[in-house]
Amino acid sequence: MRKKQRLIFVAAAAITALGLAANAAQADPAGAPTYRELVGVGSDTTQTVLNGLADAVTVNGVKVLGSYDARGTAQITTKDAATNPACTIARPENSGGGVTALKNDVAAGTGCVQFARSSSNSAAANPDLKFIPFAVDALTYAVRSDSTVPKKLTKAQLTSIYTCANTTFKPLAPQFGSGTRSFFIRSIMPTGTTDSATLFGPGGTYPCVTDKDATGEGIQEHVGTYLTDTKHLLPYSIAVYNSQVYGNAPAAQGKAVLGTIDNVQPTNLNTTSVLKRDVYNVIPANKVTVAPYSTVFVGGDSLICARQDVITRYGFGVAPNCGQPVS
């Protein structure tokens, strides 16, 4: 197992150089083979870095990871219909949806989904699954470049805005089921707050917070174009924002700029970030010692953990506990 290392985070200048040198990873599996042995769905936050890893990680020279984005066609086909006709499924839109799809697939025994991407840890609620950290992200908030929301806030001020104690601004939140939403609620909202579909919005506990767009659809993670009002603010991944700006992920930031929480600059990730978090790949608990799950995901010497260059290219830090399943 590799020795624990200090978290290394990529400064914006470094991300720029790498971004110019590498194209954004293709959404959904591209190239040969069309259908991959290990299919993953779920988190928007980690979809692009997993697309990059899917291009880089091979077993005996063959790509084995097939990562399907959180957004795209309503349905995805994850396996060859000639051998597994049951594998055209609804596209999971977030971490919660990815974990649910994996659990449902394990229960049904269809073999359509082998892992989930998750930007939050719900291992306690899912003892039949193992959450395996591989990278470190940090959240901040995004506003429009012409925003009236201060670009520097304290964590306490952010709590005041999202609990509707301060109604000067118009806070937005990702849709229910989002791992980023779950992590943000645990980090910012009052202790003991339980997420639910009615936590935010009219009639909810915090009615000043909006988690749906103008058409009534849930707000997707890390999409700056939802910021249509100068009073809007929205939780945003620093890693994803940098990937969008510097060309390693599809541009979705619009006019968004990142705010500063407790004087920690969001231009690069660092260990003092207020909302620092691990991000995970999730596999069935009974597959931890079974190849190729074990080869690809488990341990500091796993194929994913060995590709620090890919992880940092997409703006993430390498988790010091990379590959070690959490309890």
C-alpha positions as CSV (number, residue, x, y, z in Angstrom):
1,M,0.0,0.0,0.0
2,R,1.3,3.4,-0.8
3,K,2.5,5.6,2.0
4,K,0.0,8.2,3.1
5,Q,0.8,11.4,1.2
6,R,-0.1,15.0,1.8
7,L,-3.1,16.1,-0.2
8,I,-1.8,17.7,-3.4
9,F,-4.1,20.2,-4.9
10,V,-3.7,21.8,-8.3
11,A,-3.3,25.5,-8.6
12,A,-5.3,27.2,-11.3
13,A,-2.2,27.9,-13.4
14,A,-1.3,24.2,-13.4
15,I,-4.9,23.2,-14.3
16,T,-4.7,25.7,-17.2
17,A,-1.5,24.1,-18.6
18,L,-3.0,20.6,-18.3
19,G,-6.3,21.7,-19.7
20,L,-4.6,23.0,-22.8
21,A,-2.7,19.7,-23.2
22,A,-5.7,17.4,-22.8
23,N,-9.2,17.4,-24.3
24,A,-12.3,17.0,-22.1
25,A,-13.2,13.4,-21.7
26,Q,-16.0,12.1,-23.8
27,A,-19.4,11.9,-22.1
28,D,-20.5,8.2,-21.8
29,P,-18.2,5.4,-23.0
30,A,-16.6,6.1,-26.4
31,G,-14.3,3.9,-28.4
32,A,-13.7,0.2,-28.1
33,P,-15.0,-1.7,-26.4
34,T,-18.5,-0.2,-26.7
35,Y,-19.7,-2.1,-23.6
36,R,-17.4,-2.2,-20.6
37,E,-17.0,-4.8,-17.8
38,L,-17.5,-2.3,-15.0
39,V,-20.3,0.1,-15.6
40,G,-20.8,3.2,-13.4
41,V,-23.5,5.7,-13.0
42,G,-24.4,8.5,-10.6
43,S,-22.7,11.7,-9.4
44,D,-22.4,14.7,-11.6
45,T,-19.4,15.9,-9.6
46,T,-17.1,13.0,-10.5
47,Q,-18.5,12.1,-13.9
48,T,-15.8,13.8,-15.9
49,V,-12.8,12.6,-13.9
50,L,-14.3,9.1,-14.2
51,N,-14.6,9.5,-17.9
52,G,-10.9,10.4,-17.9
53,L,-10.1,7.4,-15.8
54,A,-12.2,5.2,-18.1
55,D,-9.9,6.2,-21.0
56,A,-6.7,5.6,-18.9
57,V,-7.4,2.5,-16.9
58,T,-7.0,-0.9,-18.7
59,V,-6.7,-4.5,-17.8
60,N,-4.6,-6.5,-20.2
61,G,-4.8,-3.6,-22.6
62,V,-8.6,-3.4,-22.6
63,K,-10.6,-0.5,-21.2
64,V,-12.8,-1.9,-18.4
65,L,-14.6,1.2,-17.0
66,G,-17.8,2.5,-18.6
67,S,-18.9,5.7,-16.9
68,Y,-22.3,7.2,-17.9
69,D,-22.9,10.9,-17.2
70,A,-25.7,12.2,-15.0
71,R,-27.1,14.2,-17.9
72,G,-27.9,13.2,-21.4
73,T,-30.4,10.9,-23.0
74,A,-33.3,9.7,-20.8
75,Q,-32.1,6.1,-21.1
76,I,-28.8,4.4,-21.4
77,T,-27.9,0.9,-22.6
78,T,-25.0,-0.4,-20.6
79,K,-24.5,-3.9,-22.0
80,D,-24.9,-5.6,-25.4
81,A,-28.6,-6.3,-26.0
82,A,-27.7,-9.5,-27.7
83,T,-26.4,-11.0,-24.5
84,N,-28.2,-8.9,-21.9
85,P,-31.4,-7.3,-23.2
86,A,-32.4,-6.0,-19.7
87,C,-29.7,-3.3,-19.6
88,T,-31.5,-0.3,-21.1
89,I,-32.3,1.7,-18.0
90,A,-33.3,5.2,-16.9
91,R,-30.2,7.4,-16.6
92,P,-29.5,8.1,-12.9
93,E,-29.1,11.9,-12.4
94,N,-27.1,12.1,-9.2
95,S,-25.2,10.3,-6.4
96,G,-28.4,9.0,-4.8
97,G,-29.8,7.8,-8.1
98,G,-26.5,6.0,-8.9
99,V,-26.4,4.2,-5.5
100,T,-30.1,3.2,-5.9
101,A,-29.5,1.9,-9.5
102,L,-26.5,-0.2,-8.2
103,K,-28.6,-1.6,-5.3
104,N,-31.5,-2.4,-7.6
105,D,-29.2,-4.1,-10.0
106,V,-27.6,-6.2,-7.3
107,A,-31.0,-7.2,-6.0
108,A,-32.3,-8.1,-9.5
109,G,-29.0,-9.8,-10.5
110,T,-29.2,-8.3,-14.0
111,G,-25.5,-7.3,-14.2
112,C,-26.2,-4.0,-15.8
113,V,-24.4,-1.7,-13.3
114,Q,-21.3,-2.6,-11.4
115,F,-20.4,0.6,-9.5
116,A,-21.9,4.0,-8.6
117,R,-20.2,7.4,-8.4
118,S,-21.0,9.3,-5.2
119,S,-19.9,12.7,-3.9
120,S,-21.1,11.9,-0.4
121,N,-20.7,9.0,2.0
122,S,-23.9,7.1,2.8
123,A,-22.1,3.9,3.8
124,A,-24.0,3.7,7.2
125,A,-27.3,3.5,5.3
126,N,-26.0,1.0,2.8
127,P,-24.1,-1.8,4.6
128,D,-24.4,-4.0,1.5
129,L,-22.1,-1.5,-0.4
130,K,-18.6,-0.3,0.1
131,F,-17.8,3.4,-0.5
132,I,-14.2,3.7,-1.7
133,P,-12.6,7.2,-1.7
134,F,-10.3,8.1,-4.6
135,A,-10.2,11.9,-4.7
136,V,-10.8,15.1,-2.7
137,D,-13.0,17.9,-3.7
138,A,-14.1,21.1,-2.0
139,L,-17.4,23.1,-2.3
140,T,-17.8,26.8,-2.2
141,Y,-20.7,28.9,-3.6
142,A,-21.0,30.5,-7.0
143,V,-22.6,33.8,-8.0
144,R,-22.9,35.7,-11.2
145,S,-20.0,38.0,-12.1
146,D,-22.4,40.9,-11.8
147,S,-23.9,39.6,-8.6
148,T,-25.1,41.7,-5.6
149,V,-24.2,38.7,-3.3
150,P,-20.9,39.4,-1.6
151,K,-18.1,37.3,-3.1
152,K,-16.7,36.8,0.4
153,L,-18.9,35.2,3.1
154,T,-18.3,33.4,6.3
155,K,-19.7,30.0,6.9
156,A,-22.1,31.5,9.5
157,Q,-23.3,34.0,6.9
158,L,-23.9,31.2,4.4
159,T,-25.9,29.3,7.0
160,S,-28.0,32.5,7.7
161,I,-28.8,32.8,4.0
162,Y,-29.8,29.1,3.5
163,T,-31.9,29.0,6.7
164,C,-33.8,32.1,5.5
165,A,-32.7,34.2,8.5
166,N,-31.2,36.5,5.9
167,T,-33.7,37.0,3.0
168,T,-31.7,39.6,1.1
169,F,-30.5,37.1,-1.4
170,K,-32.0,34.1,-3.4
171,P,-30.3,30.9,-2.6
172,L,-30.4,27.9,-4.9
173,A,-29.7,24.3,-4.1
174,P,-29.2,21.1,-6.2
175,Q,-32.1,18.7,-6.6
176,F,-33.1,16.1,-4.0
177,G,-30.8,13.1,-4.3
178,S,-27.7,15.1,-5.2
179,G,-24.6,14.1,-3.2
180,T,-23.5,17.7,-3.3
181,R,-26.8,18.8,-1.8
182,S,-26.5,16.1,0.9
183,F,-22.9,17.2,1.8
184,F,-23.8,20.9,1.7
185,I,-26.8,20.3,4.1
186,R,-24.6,18.4,6.6
187,S,-22.0,21.1,6.4
188,I,-24.0,24.3,6.4
189,M,-27.5,23.7,7.8
190,P,-28.3,23.3,11.5
191,T,-27.1,20.1,13.2
192,G,-29.6,17.4,12.8
193,T,-31.2,18.7,9.6
194,T,-32.6,15.8,7.6
195,D,-32.7,16.2,3.8
196,S,-36.0,15.6,2.1
197,A,-37.8,16.5,-1.1
198,T,-39.7,19.2,0.9
199,L,-36.8,20.7,2.8
200,F,-36.6,23.6,0.4
201,G,-39.2,25.6,-1.6
202,P,-42.7,26.7,-1.1
203,G,-44.3,25.0,1.9
204,G,-40.9,23.5,2.9
205,T,-38.8,24.0,6.0
206,Y,-36.7,26.7,4.3
207,P,-39.0,28.2,1.7
208,C,-36.6,30.9,0.5
209,V,-34.3,28.2,-1.0
210,T,-35.1,27.1,-4.6
211,D,-34.1,23.6,-5.8
212,K,-36.1,23.7,-9.1
213,D,-35.7,25.7,-12.2
214,A,-38.4,27.8,-14.0
215,T,-39.9,24.7,-15.6
216,G,-40.2,22.8,-12.3
217,E,-37.2,20.5,-13.1
218,G,-34.7,19.8,-10.3
219,I,-31.5,22.0,-10.4
220,Q,-28.5,20.0,-11.5
221,E,-25.2,20.2,-9.7
222,H,-22.5,22.6,-10.9
223,V,-24.3,24.3,-13.7
224,G,-23.7,28.1,-13.5
225,T,-26.4,29.0,-16.0
226,Y,-29.0,28.5,-13.3
227,L,-27.7,31.8,-11.9
228,T,-30.2,34.0,-13.7
229,D,-30.6,36.7,-11.0
230,T,-28.0,38.9,-9.5
231,K,-29.2,37.8,-6.1
232,H,-28.7,34.1,-6.8
233,L,-26.1,31.8,-5.2
234,L,-25.5,28.1,-5.6
235,P,-23.2,25.5,-4.1
236,Y,-20.5,24.6,-6.5
237,S,-17.5,22.2,-6.7
238,I,-14.2,24.0,-7.0
239,A,-12.7,21.0,-9.0
240,V,-15.6,20.9,-11.4
241,Y,-15.6,24.7,-11.9
242,N,-11.9,24.6,-12.7
243,S,-12.4,21.7,-15.1
244,Q,-15.2,23.6,-16.9
245,V,-13.2,26.9,-17.2
246,Y,-10.0,25.2,-18.4
247,G,-11.5,22.8,-20.9
248,N,-11.3,19.4,-19.1
249,A,-15.1,19.3,-18.7
250,P,-17.9,20.7,-20.9
251,A,-18.4,24.4,-20.2
252,A,-21.5,24.8,-18.0
253,Q,-20.4,27.7,-15.8
254,G,-22.0,30.5,-17.7
255,K,-21.4,33.8,-15.9
256,A,-20.6,32.0,-12.6
257,V,-17.7,33.0,-10.5
258,L,-16.7,31.3,-7.2
259,G,-17.1,33.0,-3.8
260,T,-14.8,32.8,-0.9
261,I,-15.8,31.1,2.4
262,D,-14.0,32.1,5.6
263,N,-11.2,33.8,3.6
264,V,-10.1,30.5,1.9
265,Q,-9.5,31.3,-1.8
266,P,-11.4,29.1,-4.2
267,T,-8.9,29.5,-7.0
268,N,-7.2,26.2,-6.0
269,L,-8.1,23.4,-3.7
270,N,-6.3,23.2,-0.4
271,T,-6.5,21.4,2.9
272,T,-8.0,24.4,4.7
273,S,-11.1,24.5,2.5
274,V,-14.1,24.8,4.7
275,L,-16.2,22.4,2.8
276,K,-13.6,19.8,1.8
277,R,-14.9,16.3,1.1
278,D,-13.8,12.9,-0.2
279,V,-15.6,11.6,-3.3
280,Y,-16.2,7.9,-3.8
281,N,-16.7,4.9,-6.1
282,V,-19.2,2.5,-4.7
283,I,-19.2,-1.2,-5.3
284,P,-21.1,-4.2,-3.8
285,A,-19.5,-5.2,-0.4
286,N,-19.1,-8.8,-1.6
287,K,-16.9,-7.7,-4.6
288,V,-14.1,-6.0,-2.5
289,T,-11.8,-9.0,-3.0
290,V,-13.1,-10.0,-6.5
291,A,-11.2,-9.0,-9.6
292,P,-11.6,-6.8,-11.6
293,Y,-13.3,-4.7,-8.8
294,S,-10.4,-5.2,-6.5
295,T,-7.8,-4.5,-9.2
296,V,-9.5,-1.3,-10.3
297,F,-10.9,0.2,-7.1
298,V,-9.5,-1.3,-3.9
299,G,-6.2,-0.4,-2.2
300,G,-3.6,2.3,-2.6
301,D,-2.0,0.4,-5.4
302,S,-5.3,0.0,-7.3
303,L,-5.4,1.0,-11.0
304,I,-7.5,4.1,-10.2
305,C,-5.2,5.3,-7.3
306,A,-2.2,4.7,-9.5
307,R,-3.5,7.4,-12.0
308,Q,-2.9,10.5,-9.8
309,D,-2.1,12.4,-13.0
310,V,-5.6,11.9,-14.3
311,I,-7.2,12.7,-10.9
312,T,-5.3,16.0,-10.6
313,R,-5.8,16.9,-14.2
314,Y,-9.5,17.3,-13.5
315,G,-8.9,19.6,-10.5
316,F,-9.2,17.1,-7.7
317,G,-6.7,16.2,-5.0
318,V,-5.7,12.6,-4.5
319,A,-7.3,11.2,-1.3
320,P,-4.7,10.1,1.2
321,N,-6.9,7.1,1.9
322,C,-7.4,6.4,-1.8
323,G,-8.7,2.9,-2.4
324,Q,-9.5,2.1,1.3
325,P,-13.2,1.3,1.8
326,V,-14.9,3.3,4.5
327,S,-17.0,1.7,7.2
